[in-house]
């Protein structure tokens, strides 16, 4: 862009948003230009901070007219660089569009069990508002205090309650979206059934801002459970954990809300770096399962079902030990063990992360096979394996052998990724389960997607964004 075109564009944005919401000073832009893991740093002509859908539309019309690329950004908590500009020309030809000022709850409808929120609403705020109305919004993530619902939708985030309530996609009934030309699609319908054509909503969920900008959404609410039972169960292997999952589902059915697998290495790192988090067993165990039941009747009813479930698990030889939370605080303590695993990895040093999914029935096969392949290639590598076993989503992370320099080990990242992702593909899985593709996995994704699938994805992209302005370098 010439200086005159740049000035013309910025003048339009300042008129639409106010000068204070058009950031061009490098110091002001800096917090928006580096991803949460500090793996990617980009540049942008400006950071734009609209406060309404109309302002987003005005910005998009200006970007379309000036052929400027747009990188939408929510809480900037993504793990794959999806909200960071990419490319040598980003500083001249790209803007970051932050949705943080669009943080209003527009409507709560308890009878319809829905809440309508803008894209910049922080997930924890949404949870709190639902609770104030005697309802539950079940999406729960480690970053819930800072991630936004727009980002959750754009990456189709999962979290700890997918087993019962589904991914963010399943929690959304309608969207408001601004397209690449600055037109507004008003699809905020709180309908469970709408069979009137293509489901445009599903195109934008999980698209990571490459097709349009989500500005608001209608999300499902649920009756708040009357009771929760949380427990940690010790098992010998992922295969035993799958057997426990089958027993739990047969006894608890839809009451089973959480089922998280954690390897011994996970707990070793957590207790090493966060000694205030007490390990509740007398001795280490190869694997732990964190279970949670939520019940609409009573705590006595939930505990009765849980006791029968665990009795069956012990009789089957599936569980070797278990401890049940006796208070709300102890339940939080159990979840803190799980939620501090990523933080403990940061404290331990750099590692090679994988967010993968395989069919639930093949989780144990995948772990056994991939562990063996990595040990053959990199003896002593430490696998930090944890995740949402109930939906087949694992965070399969590889740490250097003890005593090995972390930076040196990271030189093997591409080779390790290839081993892991080839194994995922062989087990009919996905190389991205809940973190998205961003710029981290664009090329890898094309390795495993068929030509037919990629051609259809590119056709959709071209139809909705023919100039390629929406979050370039991501997903496709």
N, C-alpha and C positions, 0 to 999 in steps of 0.2 A: 504493500500500500504506500502511496505517496504521502508526504506530510499533509497535503491538503485534504486527502481522503481520510487520513487518520483524525485530523482536527474536526472534519465534518461529522464523522462517526461519533467521536467523543462528545461533541456538542449535542447531538441527538440524545445520547445516553444521559447526559447531565440534565437536559431538559425533562426527560422522562422520569428519572430516578432521584434527582437532586444531586448537586456536586459532591456531597459527602458520601454518596453511595457509588461513586465511580472512582475506584482506587487506581492510581497510576504511579505513585511513588514506590520505588523498589522495596522500601522497608514496610510499607503498608501491604504490599502484595505478597510478601514473603511467606506468611503463614498459610496461604492458600496454594502455594506452588510446590510443596513437598508432601509426599504421602505419609501416612501414619507410621509406617515402618522405616521411613527415611531411606527408602530404596530408590525412589525416583524423585527428581527435581526438574521441573520444567520452567517455562517462562510464559508470559502473556502480555499482550498489549495493555490490558486492564482487568481488574476484578470488578464485576458488576454485582450489585446487591439489591435486586428488586424486592419490593414489599407487597406486591399484589400480582394476581394473574394478569391484569391489564398491563402492568409494567413489564412482566416477562414477555408478553406478546409484543410490546413496543420494542424491546431490546432485540427480539428475534427478527422482527421486520427490518430493523437497522442492520443486523448481521447478515441477513439474506441479501439486502440491497448492496452491501459492501463486500459480500463474499468472505465473511470472517467466520472461522470455525469457533464452535462453542463447546466448552467443557463444563457440563453441569456438576455441581458439588453440593453435598449435604453437610454431614458432620465431619467429613474427611477422615473417616475411621476405616476405610477400605484397606484390604490387604493385598490387592493385586494392581495397584496403580491406576485404577479406573477413573479416578477423579483428578488426575494430574496431567497437565498438557504434555504432549510428546511430539518430537520432531524438531529439526533444526530451525524451522521458520516459525515456531510457535510464538516467539516473542513479538513478531510483527503481525502475524495473521490469525491469532487466537485470543479469545477472551475466556476467562473463568466466570461462570455464572453461579454465584452462591445463593442458595435458597434459604439461608439461615434466618432471614428476616420474615419469611413467610411461615410464621409459627403460631397461627391461631387455630383454636378448636372451633369449628363453625357450627356444629350441631351434635347433640347427643340425643338419640332416640331409644330410650330403654325398652319400649314396647316392641320395636323392630329389631332390637339388639344390634344397633349400629352406631358408629361415631364417625363424623365427617371432619377431617383434619387437613390442614395444609401441609405441604411437603416438608417444611422445616421444623415441624413439631418433633421434639426429642422423644424417643421411644418411651423413656421412663415417665415423661409428662403424660403421654397417652395412657399408660398403665394407671397412673395416679388418678386421672380424670375418670377412667372407667370404674376404679375402685370407689370413688366418691359417689357414684351412681349405683353401687351395689352390683357391679358387673366386673367381669374379668376380660382383659385383653391379654391373650396367652403368649404372644411372642416375647421371648426373653433371651437376651444375648449378653455377653460379657461387656460389650460397649454400650449398653442401653442407657447409660447416663449421658452419652454424648452423640450417639448415632441418631439419624433422623429417619422418619418414616418414608420419606422420598427415596433415600438411599437404600433402606430395607427393601422397598418395592423394586428398585432398579436392579438390585442384585438377587432378588428373590431369596432373602435371608431365611435361614432355618432356625437355629437355636435349639433349646433344650426340650421344648414341648411339641415338636413336630409329630412324634409318635401318636399323640391324641388329636392335635388340632391342625396339623399340616404346616407347610411352609407359608411364607408371607402371601404367596399367590392364592392359597386356599382361604386366607383371611380377608381378602379384598373383594368387594362387590362392585365397585365402580371407581372410575378415575376422571380427573380433569387433566387434560394434556394440551400443551402448546406445541404445535408442530414446527418444522423447520422454516416454514414461510411466515410464522407469526400468527397463525390461525388457532383459535381455541376450540378444542373438542370438549364439550360439556357432557361427560358421561357419568355424572355422580348419581347413579341410580342405586338405591338400596334394595335391589331385587335379588332374590335367590334363583329366580327363573326368568330368563329373558332370551327367547329363542327367535330373534329377529334378524339374524344374519351373522356375519363373521364376528368373532369375539375380539374386538379391537383391544379390549383391556389386556388380554393375555399377550398381545404383541409387545406392549410397552413394559410389562412386568418382566424383569430379568434381562432387559435390553441394555441396561447400563447407560442410558441416556443417548444411545446411538440412533434412535428413531424419533425422539421427541422429548420434551421436558414434562415430567409429572409435576403438577402444581398442587393437587389436592386428591384426596381419596376417601371413599367410604369403606370403613373397616368393620368387620364383624366383632360383636361383643358376645360374651357368654355369661350365664348365671355364675356368680362367684361360688366356688365350692365351700361347703360347710366345714370340711375337714381335710387335712393332708397327713399322710404317713410317709416319712422319709427313712430310708435305711441304707446301710452299706453291707454288701454281701461279698465274701471272699470266695473266689473260684480258682481253679487250677489253670484254666486256659480259656482262650476265646471260644473254643468249641463248647466248653462247659457253660460259658456265659450265654451262648445261643440256646442251650438246653434250658437254662434258667428263664430266658425270655419266653420260650414256649410254655413253660409251666405258669409263669406270671400272666401271660395273656389268657390262658385257659381258665385261670381263677378270677382274674380282675377285669378282663375284657377292656372296655373303654375307660375304666377307672385308672388304668396304667398310663400315667402322664409322662414320666421320665424314665429312661433306661440308658445310663451312661457307662461306658466301659473305660477303665483306666489301668494301664499297665503298671507294674511295680516301679519301673523307671520314672514314671510320672510322679508318683508319690514320693519317691526318693528325692527328686529335684524340689518338690514343693516343701517338704520338711527341712531340706537343707537350706533353702533360701528364705523360707518363712517359718521359722521354728515356733512362732506363736500359734500356728495352726496345728493342732494336736492330731497325730495319727491315732485312731481309736482302737487299734488292735495291739495285742502284745507282741506280735511278730509280723514280719513282712509276708505278703502273699503275692503270688505271681500276677494275679489280676484282681481288681475290685470292680464291682458293679454298684452304681448309685441308682437306687430305685425310688420312684415317688408315685404314690397313689393319691388321687384327689376324688373326694366323694361328696355327693349332693345330699346325703342323709345325715350321717353323724360320724364322729371320730370312732365311737365304739363299733359301728358297722364296718368302717374302713379297716380298723385294727383286726377285727374278726376275720375278714377276708385275707388280710396280709398274713396272719398267723397260720391259716390253713395252707396258703401258698408256700410259705417257708417250710412248713412241716413236710409238704410233698417234696420240696427241693432237697431237704436233708435226707429224707428217706430214699430218694433217687441217687444220692451220693453226688449231687451236683454242687452243693454249697458246703464249704468246710467250716465257715464261721460267719456270723452276722451280728450287726448291732443296729438297733432301732432308735431313732431320735425320740427323746422323751420330752422335748420342749421345742418351741419355735426357734430358740437360739441354737440348740443342737442341730436342728435341721439346717439352719443357715451355715453352721460350722461345716457340715457335710458338703454343702454346695460350694462353700469357699474352697475346700480342697480341690474340687473339680475346676472351679473358675480361676484358680491361681496357677494352673498348669502353664498356660501361655506366658504369664508373668515370670514364672520360675525359669522358663526357657530363655527369656530375655536376660535374666540375671546370670544364667549359666554361660551364655555366650551365643554366638551365631550358630544357626542350624538350618537345615534344608527342609522346608515345610511343604506338605502336600495336603490339600483338601479334596478328598476323593470319596466316591460312593460306589459300592458294588451291591448286587442283590444280597439281602440279609442272609440268605441261606449259604452264600459263598464268602462271607466275611472271614471265617476261620481259615478256609483254604487260601484266601488272599494273603492273610497275615503270615501264615506258615510258609507259603511259597516265596513271598517277597522278602521276608526276614532272611531266609536261606540264601537267596540270590545276592542280597546285600552283604551278608557275612562272607560269602565266597569272594566277592569283589573287594570288599573293604573290611577286613577282619577287625573286630572290636568296635565297629560302628554301633552306636546306641540308638535303638528305636524308641522314640517317645510316642506311643500309640494311645490315643484316646478319642472319644467321640460318642456320637449318638447311635449306639448299636441298634436301637429299635427301628431306625429308618435306613440303616446301612451306610451312614456317613461317618467316615473316620478322618481324624487329623493324624496323618501318618508322617511323623516328622523324624528326621535323621540327624543325630548329633555326632560330632567327631568322637573317635575313641578317646578314652581318658589319656590326657597328656599330649594329645596331638593339637597343634596350632590350628585355631579355628579358621583363620584366613586361608591357610594352606588347604584345609579340608574343603573350603568353599570352591576351590578351583575344580573340584570334581562334581560340581552341582549339575551341569548338563548331563553328565553320564549317569548320575544317580537318578535324576528326573526321568531319564529314558528307561532305566530299569523299572522304576516304580510305575510309570505311566503305561509301559508295555504290559506290565502285569495287570494293571487295572483294566486295560483293554481286553486282555486274554480272559479276564473274569467277567466280561460284559458290563463294565462299569463306566464311570464318568470321571474325568480328570478335574472337574470342578463341581462340588456339591452345593456349597452355600456361600462361597466367597466371590463368585463371579470369575470372569476371565481377565477383565481389564486389559492392560498392555502386557501383563506378565505371561499369559498363556495363549496369546493370539496364534502364534505359529504352531505351538503344540496342539492346539485345538484342530487346526487344519490337517495335522498328521493323522488324526483319528476319526475325523468326520468324513463321511463319504462325499464324493463329488456331487452327487444328487442333492444331498442335504446342504452343502455349502452353496450350491447354485441357487437353491430356493431361498436361503438366508440372504444372499446378496441381492436377489430380485426384490425381496421385501425392503431391504435397505435402500435400493435405488428408487423404488416407488415412493417411499416416504421422505427420502432425503437425497434427491437427485444430484445436488451440488456437493454432497459429502461433507456437510458442515457440522453434523452432530457428532461430537466426541470422536474425532478421527483417530485411527490407530488402535481402537478398542474393538473387541469381539469379532468383527469381520475385517 
